[in-house]
Amino acid sequence: MSYANEPAQLPLPGQHIAIVGTTGSGKTTLAVQLAQRLNIPHIELDALHWEPNWTEAPIEVFHARVRAALSGPAWIVDGNYSKAREIVWDRIDTVVWLDYRLSLCLWQLSRRTFHRVVTRQELWNGNRESWRKVLSKDSILLWSLRSYPRLRERYTRLLGLPEYQHLIAVHLTSPRMTARWLASVPPCSAPA
């Protein structure tokens, strides 16, 4: 596995890229930017997972959607769904891990959530964030706080497994490092 975390030695991505990291780290934002730079499709796992009224898609439906979305010649997928990891990670050549400090993720997530609640921004399949949801036991902010240590342990472990040694692994620990890495990726004007 090509695994680097110093800006001078960060590898360039392949054509089948997964962006992972804790909630609020900026996975979708980076995925959109990288997809535009490489001129390849962006796939957001949340959009495949959530049905109207914040109902989770049945596992078979979710898996079928993921397989169909990843059938193209090149793509970038973002999300941490362990129930789809085998499908995704069996197809990727690159994993980009946004491993930012918890305080930064919570700040970014709070700003994003507040904006979505105030503007009533539609997310996926008519779903919107609400004050009631934000202040409930199912709060995305509480989810981020609880899942942060688990996700850091998970990606540290996964990237050390023999079956993933072939992957290009880009470990980004700050927005500044991410911006420098993104700028180092040559733009592609023709579709992959």
Backbone as a ProteinNet text record, in pm:
[ID]
protein_1_A
[PRIMARY]
MSYANEPAQLPLPGQHIAIVGTTGSGKTTLAVQLAQRLNIPHIELDALHWEPNWTEAPIEVFHARVRAALSGPAWIVDGNYSKAREIVWDRIDTVVWLDYRLSLCLWQLSRRTFHRVVTRQELWNGNRESWRKVLSKDSILLWSLRSYPRLRERYTRLLGLPEYQHLIAVHLTSPRMTARWLASVPPCSAPA
[TERTIARY]
84.9	0	88.7	52.7	119	47.1	111.8	46.2	137.9	90.6	173.4	87	148.1	74.6	154.9	265	341.3	307	282.2	240.7	333.1	462.3	556.1	548	494.9	493.4	353.6	251.1	115.4	95.7	45.5	27.3	-94	-92.9	-207.1	-310.6	-438.7	-543.5	-553.7	-617.8	-649.6	-783.7	-860.4	-989.1	-1110.1	-1084.3	-1191.8	-1157.5	-1216.1	-1172.1	-1282	-1246.7	-1337.3	-1282.3	-1368.5	-1330.5	-1404	-1326.5	-1380.3	-1334.4	-1399.7	-1365	-1487.1	-1466.5	-1576.7	-1680.9	-1800.8	-1908	-1861.9	-1877.4	-1837.8	-1696.9	-1624.4	-1485.2	-1476.8	-1582.7	-1581.1	-1567.1	-1611.8	-1599.1	-1669	-1793.5	-1869.9	-1811.4	-1772.2	-1711.9	-1587.5	-1499	-1378.4	-1413.4	-1509.9	-1548.1	-1598.1	-1679.4	-1730.6	-1614.9	-1525.2	-1411.3	-1321.4	-1292.2	-1205	-1272.9	-1402.1	-1476.7	-1473.6	-1488.9	-1481.6	-1341.1	-1241.9	-1102.7	-1067	-1115	-1083.3	-1186.3	-1296.1	-1403.9	-1460.2	-1489	-1550.3	-1669.8	-1763.2	-1884.1	-1855.5	-1940.1	-1937.6	-2059.9	-2038.6	-2145.8	-2148.1	-2261.7	-2276.4	-2356.2	-2292.8	-2360.3	-2486.1	-2486.9	-2607	-2727.7	-2706.3	-2816.4	-2871.5	-2787.1	-2830.5	-2894.8	-2860.7	-2903.7	-3037.9	-3061.9	-3179.9	-3299.9	-3410.6	-3541.5	-3612.4	-3729.3	-3804.2	-3831.3	-3848.1	-3877.6	-3765.4	-3642.3	-3524.8	-3536.5	-3592.6	-3603.3	-3484.9	-3418.6	-3306.7	-3358.4	-3290.7	-3326.5	-3299.9	-3383.1	-3352.2	-3211.5	-3142.3	-3002.1	-2983.4	-3076.2	-3062.1	-3074.6	-3164.6	-3184.6	-3060.7	-3010.5	-2890.2	-2772.7	-2750.9	-2640.5	-2656.4	-2777.1	-2800.7	-2771.7	-2812.6	-2785.5	-2635.5	-2565.1	-2420.4	-2351.7	-2385.6	-2325.2	-2350.9	-2473.6	-2507.7	-2429.3	-2418.7	-2347.9	-2199.1	-2143.4	-1999.6	-1967.7	-2061.3	-2038.3	-1966.9	-1952.1	-1887.8	-1737.3	-1671.3	-1527.3	-1443.8	-1501.8	-1429.3	-1531.1	-1498	-1590.3	-1520.3	-1588.3	-1548	-1670.2	-1654.6	-1764.7	-1726.1	-1823.2	-1793.7	-1894.3	-1844	-1928.4	-1859.2	-1914.1	-1853.3	-1938	-2026.9	-2120.3	-2048	-2033.9	-1966	-2045.7	-2177.4	-2258.5	-2240.3	-2170.6	-2139.7	-1988.8	-1909.7	-1764.3	-1707.3	-1750.4	-1695.2	-1721.7	-1841.3	-1874.4	-1784	-1771.9	-1692.8	-1544.3	-1492.2	-1347.4	-1296	-1382.4	-1340.1	-1320.9	-1371.1	-1365.3	-1271.9	-1226.7	-1146.1	-998.4	-930.3	-784.6	-723.4	-807	-758.9	-855.4	-800.8	-881.1	-818.7	-903.5	-861.3	-927.8	-845.4	-895.7	-879.4	-992.8	-991.4	-991.1	-875.6	-852.9	-824	-925.3	-910.2	-940.1	-895.2	-921.4	-1071.5	-1119.1	-1261.1	-1318.4	-1248.6	-1301.6	-1330.2	-1244.7	-1266.3	-1388.7	-1399	-1514	-1644.8	-1647.4	-1768.9	-1803.1	-1703	-1726.4	-1784.9	-1722.3	-1771.5	-1912.1	-1935.7	-2066.2	-2173	-2139.5	-2234.6	-2273	-2174.2	-2202	-2289.9	-2254	-2329.7	-2473.1	-2489	-2620.9	-2707.4	-2650.7	-2725.1	-2772.8	-2685.4	-2721.2	-2834.6	-2824.5	-2927.4	-3062.8	-3061.3	-3186.6	-3249.9	-3171.5	-3222.6	-3273.4	-3199.5	-3239.1	-3338.7	-3364.1	-3453.1	-3405	-3274.4	-3211	-3252.9	-3298.5	-3332.1	-3203.3	-3192.5	-3073.7	-3098.3	-3158.2	-3182.5	-3327	-3393.1	-3529.7	-3626.9	-3613.1	-3704.4	-3668.4	-3561.6	-3523.7	-3458.4	-3488.9	-3430.7	-3392.5	-3290	-3255.3	-3348.7	-3378.5	-3468.8	-3412	-3461.5	-3416	-3451.7	-3570.8	-3611.9	-3512.8	-3471.7	-3376.4	-3239.1	-3196	-3064.8	-3057.7	-3169.1	-3170	-3217.9	-3238.4	-3286	-3169.8	-3204.3	-3101.6	-3037.1	-3100.7	-3047.1	-2971.4	-2931.4	-2863	-2736.7	-2719.1	-2598.5	-2474.6	-2488.6	-2375.9	-2334.9	-2433.2	-2402	-2344.1	-2396.8	-2344.8	-2196.6	-2162.1	-2022.7	-1933.5	-1978.8	-1902.5	-1880.4	-1984.8	-1974	-1893.7	-1907.2	-1843.4	-1697.6	-1654.2	-1519.4	-1408.7	-1401.8	-1292	-1302.6	-1424.1	-1445.4	-1398.7	-1431.1	-1390.4	-1239.1	-1176.1	-1029.6	-962.8	-1013.7	-958.3	-983.6	-1104.3	-1140.9	-1048.1	-1026.1	-945.4	-797.2	-751	-613.1	-594.3	-690	-683.5	-698.6	-800.4	-826.3	-707.4	-648.4	-538	-410.7	-410.7	-298.4	-318.7	-438.9	-468.3	-402.2	-355.5	-288.8	-376.4	-508.2	-594.3	-610.5	-563.7	-574.6	-438.5	-334.8	-200.6	-182.1	-267.7	-257	-313.7	-387.3	-453.1	-355	-387.3	-323.1	-397.1	-328.1	-391.9	-337.9	-428.6	-393.5	-453.7	-367.5	-409.3	-392.5	-504.4	-502.1	-546.1	-461.9	-487.3	-526	-537.7	-580.6	-637.9	-724.4	-776	-664.4	-561.2	-449.5	-380.2	-356.1	-294.9	-385.8	-516.3	-612.3	-609.5	-607.3	-604.5	-478.2	-363.4	-237.5	-242.2	-298.1	-306	-398.3	-516.3	-610.7	-547.6	-474.6	-408.6	-302.3	-247.7	-142.3	-198	-329.5	-392.5	-412.9	-351.3	-367.9	-513.2	-566.2	-703	-713.2	-829.6	-855.3	-976.5	-963	-1076.3	-1161.8	-1104.2	-1181	-1236.5	-1359.9	-1414	-1327.8	-1314.6	-1232.7	-1301.8
-117.7	0	123	218.1	346.9	430.9	459.8	528.5	639.4	760.1	873.5	976.3	1050.8	1158	1287	1295.4	1419	1486.1	1617.7	1685.7	1663	1656.3	1641.9	1504.5	1407.2	1271.7	1214.2	1297.8	1247.3	1197.9	1075.5	1018.4	1076.2	1063.1	1104	991.3	1026	923.4	847	729.9	651.8	695.7	600.9	630.8	578.6	505.3	451.3	489	597.7	664.3	663.3	626.9	638.4	744.8	835.5	937.3	904.4	887.2	848.2	947.7	942.2	1029	1048.7	1107.1	1124	1221	1215.2	1306.2	1449.2	1533.5	1673.2	1702.1	1600.7	1624.4	1689.3	1682.6	1744	1645.6	1522.2	1417.8	1456.4	1498.5	1531.4	1653.7	1752.8	1873.1	1836	1756.8	1715	1627.3	1537.4	1448.5	1529	1629.5	1714.1	1786.9	1845.2	1918.5	1826.7	1708.8	1615.1	1560	1533.8	1485.3	1588.8	1714.9	1821.6	1829.6	1818	1827.7	1712.6	1591.9	1474	1446.6	1521.6	1505	1362.6	1316.1	1183.7	1198.2	1102.7	1113.4	1104.5	1175.8	1170.6	1093	1000.4	919.1	942.5	987.5	1012.1	897.1	818.9	702.3	740.6	856.8	900.8	906.7	952.5	964.7	828.1	725.7	589.9	519.5	566.1	501.2	551.5	683.4	740.2	746.9	691.3	701	823.9	861.8	972.8	947.8	1056.9	1054.3	988.7	1006.1	953	803.2	731.4	586.4	524	429.8	361.6	267.1	267.8	173.2	31.3	-65.4	-204.6	-239.1	-323.2	-354.2	-403.4	-487.2	-539	-425.6	-333.1	-217.9	-128.7	-101.2	-19	-82.6	-211	-281	-275.2	-296.6	-291.3	-152	-49.9	88.7	116.6	69.9	92.4	21.4	-104.3	-179	-110.2	-65.3	2.6	133.5	209.3	337.4	319.5	208.1	184	103.7	90.3	8.7	84.8	215	295.6	280.1	337.3	321.7	402.6	507.4	590.8	663.4	686.3	752.7	784.7	870.8	903.6	881.3	805	777.1	830.2	888.8	932.5	874.4	839	785.6	675.7	647.4	552.4	429.1	394.1	285.2	150.8	96.5	-32.7	-142.9	-127.1	-229.3	-229	-129.8	-127.4	-128.8	-134.8	-124	-233.3	-355.4	-463.3	-437.4	-391.4	-360.3	-248.4	-142.7	-26	-58.8	-111.8	-131.2	-242.1	-332.1	-432.4	-371.2	-248.9	-185.2	-64.5	-15	107.7	78.3	180.3	175.5	281.1	374.9	485	508.4	527.5	571.3	700.3	801.2	929.3	940.5	949.7	954.3	1095.2	1162.5	1293.1	1268.2	1280.1	1246.9	1375.3	1461.5	1590.2	1575.9	1673.1	1669.8	1687.6	1631.1	1629.7	1770.6	1862.5	1998.5	2063.3	2041.7	2097.6	2032.7	1900.7	1830.9	1878.9	1893.4	1939.4	2082.5	2168.8	2306.8	2308.3	2234.3	2229.6	2171.5	2065.6	2000.7	2093.3	2165.7	2259.9	2368.5	2425.2	2528.8	2474.8	2357.6	2296.4	2266.8	2207.6	2169.8	2293	2395.6	2519.9	2577.5	2581.9	2633.7	2551.6	2421.1	2335.1	2352	2367.2	2384.6	2518.8	2623.9	2758.2	2772	2718.2	2733.3	2627.1	2527.9	2415.8	2343.4	2332	2267.2	2121.1	2082	1941.5	1863.3	1749.9	1666.5	1555.3	1446.5	1332.3	1290.3	1270.4	1216.8	1294.7	1426	1511.7	1530.5	1467.8	1480.3	1615.6	1670	1796.6	1782.3	1853.3	1856.3	1954.9	1928.4	2014.2	2034.3	2139.7	2162.4	2043.3	1986.6	1872.6	1757.4	1729.5	1621.1	1654.5	1779.4	1821	1811.1	1838.8	1838.9	1706.3	1605.5	1475.6	1383.3	1265.7	1165.2	1112.8	1135.9	1095.7	1209.3	1308.8	1426	1387.7	1450.7	1428.9	1474.2	1573.8	1621.8	1516.3	1454.6	1345.9	1225.7	1196.3	1085.4	1108.3	1228.9	1260.2	1242.8	1292.4	1281.9	1136.3	1054.7	912.8	830.2	861.6	777.2	815.4	932.9	980.4	881.5	838.5	746.8	611.7	563.5	435.3	440.6	549.4	561.8	576.5	649.8	663.5	527.5	450.1	315.7	227.7	236.8	153.1	177.9	302.9	329.7	304.6	323.7	287.7	137.1	59.6	-86.2	-133	-82.8	-127.2	-100.8	16.3	50.8	-28	-99.6	-186.1	-331.4	-366	-505.3	-544.2	-669.2	-714.4	-700.7	-724	-717.9	-577.4	-475.7	-338.7	-275.3	-356.8	-303.6	-253.7	-296.5	-251.6	-110.9	-59.7	69.7	186.4	288.4	418.6	479.5	510.2	565.9	706.1	800.8	940.2	978.3	1003.4	1034.1	1184.3	1255.9	1401.4	1442.7	1518.5	1550	1695.2	1775.5	1914.1	1967.4	2068.3	2129.1	2188	2240.5	2295.6	2185.5	2071.3	1958.6	1910.6	1907.9	1865.6	1960.7	2089	2188	2172.8	2150.8	2132.7	2005.5	1898.1	1773.7	1790.1	1849.7	1869.8	1952.9	2057	2141.5	2065.4	1960	1882.4	1782.3	1757.2	1662.1	1731.6	1679.6	1745.8	1739.7	1854.1	1851.7	1772.4	1714.5	1637.3	1695.6	1735.8	1797	1693.5	1579.7	1474.9	1377.4	1328.6	1230.3	1104.7	1049.4	927.8	807.6
0	0	0	-80.5	-78.9	25.3	138.7	248.5	294.6	283.5	321.9	392	482.9	547.4	555.6	487.1	477.6	345.7	346.7	224.7	106	127.7	16.1	-48.2	21.5	-32.8	-52.5	-49	-66.2	-208.3	-224	-358.1	-429.6	-559.5	-640.5	-639.9	-654.6	-650.4	-781.4	-772.1	-891.2	-948.1	-999.8	-1064.5	-986.7	-877.5	-793.3	-649.5	-603.4	-481.3	-376.4	-253.6	-139.1	-45.7	-4.8	92.8	222	329.1	458.4	564.5	678.5	790.1	877.3	992.4	1085.3	1030.3	1083.8	1046	1070.4	969.1	981.5	936	889.2	846.9	709.2	630.8	498.8	384.5	406.9	304.1	173.9	184	63.7	-5.7	70.2	11.1	-68.3	-9.6	-80.9	-199.9	-183.1	-293.7	-413.4	-388.6	-497.4	-565.3	-486.6	-543.4	-625.6	-573	-642.6	-768.4	-759.9	-876.6	-988.8	-952.9	-1053.9	-1113.5	-1029	-1075.5	-1170	-1137.2	-1217.5	-1327.1	-1324.6	-1422.4	-1419.3	-1296.7	-1278.4	-1184.4	-1187	-1104.6	-954.1	-879.7	-734.1	-686.7	-593.6	-536.9	-386.5	-336.9	-194.1	-133.5	-47.9	9.3	86.9	151.1	222.3	128.2	5.9	-90.5	-130.1	-124.5	-157.3	-37.5	80.3	204.6	256.8	246.7	310.6	218.1	265.1	201	260.2	207.5	268.3	417	490.2	634.5	715.2	669.6	738.8	766.2	672.8	684	610.3	674.9	610.3	502.6	388.5	282.4	332.7	293.3	328.3	277.5	350.7	320.4	177.1	128.6	-8.5	-110.2	-83.4	-172.6	-169.6	-50	-35.8	-108.7	-88.4	-156.1	-307.8	-356.7	-502.1	-556.3	-482.5	-525.6	-529.6	-427.6	-422.4	-539.5	-562	-673.6	-807.5	-828.9	-954.8	-968.5	-860	-865	-893	-846.7	-863.3	-989.2	-1078.3	-1198.2	-1309.5	-1294.5	-1398.3	-1399.7	-1501.2	-1517.2	-1417.4	-1359.9	-1263.3	-1176.5	-1048.5	-957.5	-825.9	-750.1	-613.1	-526.1	-419.1	-327.4	-189.5	-119.9	16.1	113.4	230.9	336.7	415	532.5	625.9	651.8	565	592.4	598.3	719.1	733	662.7	654.1	587.8	436.3	382.9	239.1	213.9	320.8	304.9	214.5	231.6	148.5	0.2	-31.5	-171	-222.8	-144.1	-186	-188.3	-78.8	-67.1	-159	-203.5	-301.8	-440	-459.8	-591.5	-597.7	-483.6	-485.1	-510.6	-561.1	-569.8	-478.2	-429.3	-345.8	-231	-111.3	2.8	55.5	70.5	126	262.5	366.9	504	558.8	584.2	649.5	799.9	858.6	999.7	1077.1	1084.8	1152.6	1301.5	1377.9	1521.8	1547.5	1656.9	1690	1698.4	1760.6	1777.1	1641.6	1543.8	1410.5	1344.6	1355.1	1295.3	1357.3	1489.5	1556.2	1515.4	1501.7	1458.2	1316.6	1225	1087.1	1081.2	1157.4	1158.9	1217.4	1323	1383.9	1285	1216.4	1115.5	1004	953.1	843.9	886.6	1004.7	1054.1	1076.5	1137.9	1162	1028.7	930	797.7	735.8	744.1	685.3	754.2	886.5	960.2	924.2	925.6	900	756.2	659.9	518.9	473.6	557.9	524	399.4	386.7	271.6	263.2	144.5	123.2	103.4	170.4	159.4	59.8	101.2	13.4	27.9	-85	-87.4	1.3	-1.6	74.1	220.1	266.9	407.3	434	551.7	596.2	743.5	781.7	923.6	992.2	1120.1	1196.4	1335.6	1402	1539.6	1626.4	1603.3	1684.7	1669.6	1546.5	1521.6	1580.4	1564.2	1614.5	1766.4	1832.4	1978.9	2039	1955.6	2004.6	2040.4	2089.1	2118.9	1990.7	1875.8	1746.5	1677.7	1753	1698.9	1621.7	1507.6	1427.7	1505.4	1592.1	1672.5	1775.6	1839.9	1934.4	1860.9	1743.2	1662.5	1632.2	1593.1	1560.7	1684	1795.2	1919.5	1959.6	1948.3	1986.4	1886.2	1758.1	1656.3	1628.1	1668.2	1636.7	1676.9	1803.5	1838.9	1768.3	1748.4	1681.5	1535.3	1466.3	1326.4	1313.1	1402	1397.1	1416	1510	1532.9	1410.5	1354.1	1239.7	1121.3	1085	965.8	989.6	1110.5	1142.9	1124.6	1175.9	1165.3	1020.3	950.8	813.5	721.9	734.3	645.1	676.1	787	819.8	779.8	733.7	697.6	565.9	555.2	432.3	306.8	320	201.2	144.4	218.1	167.5	138.8	138	113.3	-29.5	-121.3	-260	-281.1	-183.3	-199	-191.8	-267.8	-248.2	-130	-22.2	97.2	121.1	128.3	152.2	286.8	384.2	521.1	542	548.6	559.3	699.2	767.7	907.8	934.6	830.3	848.8	717.7	726.9	604.1	516.6	577.6	500.2	419.8	483.3	413.6	300.4	327	225.2	106	132.5	24	-59.9	6	-68.5	-152.5	-95.3	-170.8	-291.1	-268.9	-378.4	-489.9	-451.9	-553.1	-629.9	-570.4	-636.9	-738	-733	-824.3	-960.1	-1066.2	-1196	-1243.9	-1290.3	-1341.4	-1471.3	-1493.3	-1614	-1682.4	-1807.6	-1876.8	-1947.9	-1983.9	-2053.2	-1951.2	-1969.8	-1876.3	-1873.3	-1753	-1735.8	-1794.5
[MASK]
++++++++++++++++++++++++++++++++++++++++++++++++++++++++++++++++++++++++++++++++++++++++++++++++++++++++++++++++++++++++++++++++++++++++++++++++++++++++++++++++++++++++++++++++++++++++++++++++

